[in-house]
């Protein structure tokens, strides 16, 4: 076995140690996600989901790319390790994985723009 020293970064989670605590951060993961989606320069959302949202499946809505939507929601699930406050919003958008539309994708983008406000 080889000693690699203290843990600094593992599976997208940055680990910082002090004398009394251990701090986990996914700041780089969020920055990479925002850069990949192209919303790094967008306006900030005040909340991660609209109050009294009316997300549902309606027959007249425009469908969106299913694979892209599923990938983004999956990446948001990985952020729940360090950001449990977005769990409700992520569970709402997760309900529409089988047939997402533009409103559902807009809700995912709102979660991402809200994450931009609290990177660390």
N, C-alpha and C positions, 0 to 999 in steps of 0.2 A: 504494500500500500504506500501511497505517496501523499504527504501532507501538502495540500494546495493552499493552505492559509485560511484566513477567515472568509466566510461567504460574503460576496458583494452583490452579485446579480445572478438570479436563477429563474428560468422560464418566464421572463418578462417582469419579474418582481425584483426591485432593488432593495437590498437589505442594508440598513445602517444600524450600527451598534453604538451604544454609549455605556457608561459604567452601570447604569440602572435600568436600561430598556433596550428593546429592539424595535426598530421602525421599518415597516414595509411600505413601499411606494411603487406605483405603476405609472409614474409620470412619463417616462420614455415610451411606454406602451401606448398611452393616450396620445402623445404627440405624433407617434408613428401612424396611429389610426386616423387622426385628424388630417395629417398630411396626405395619407392614402385616399381619403374620401374627398379631399380638396376643399374642406371647410375650415382650414386653419385661419383664414382671414375673414371669416364670417362674423356677423353680429352675435353677441352672447344672448342666450335664452335665460330668462329669470328663473324659470322652473323647468324641471326635467320632463314634465308631462302637463298637458292642458287640464285644468280643473273641469270636471264633468265632461270628459272627452266622450265623443260618440264614435269611437272606432268600432267598426263592424264590417261584415262582408255584404256589400250591396251589388246587385247585378249590373248596374250601369256605370260602375267605376272603372277607371283605366288600370289594367294590370301593370305590374312592374317586373323587372328581372328577378325571378325567384331565387337563383343561386346567389346573386349579390346580396339580396335581402337576408337570406339565411346565414351567409358568412358574416354580415355586420351584426346580426343579433347574437350569433355565436361568440363573436369577439366581445360584445357587451356583457355576455354571461361571464366571461373570464375576468372582467373588471369587478365583478361582485365580491371578489376576495378582499379588496381594499376599499370598495365603495358600496357598502350594503344599502345606502339610502336610495339607490336607483333600482332596487330589486322590484318594486311594484311596477315601475314604468317598463322595465325589461320584460317582466312577466306578461304585461298587457300586449306588447308588440310580438311576443313569442306565440301568442294565440293564433296569429295569422301567417304562420310559416308556410302552410300548404297552399295559400293563394293570396299573396300580398298585392296591394294596389298602391297607388301614389300617396294616398292619405297615410297608410301604414309606414311607407318609406319616409314621409315627412315627419312622422312621430319619432322614428329612429334618428333622423338628422337633428331633431330638437334635443334628444337626449345627448347626442354628441356635442352640439353647440353649448349645452349646459355644462358638460364636462370640461370644456375649454376654460370656463370660469374658475374651476378648482382643479388645477393641474396637479399640485403637490399633495 
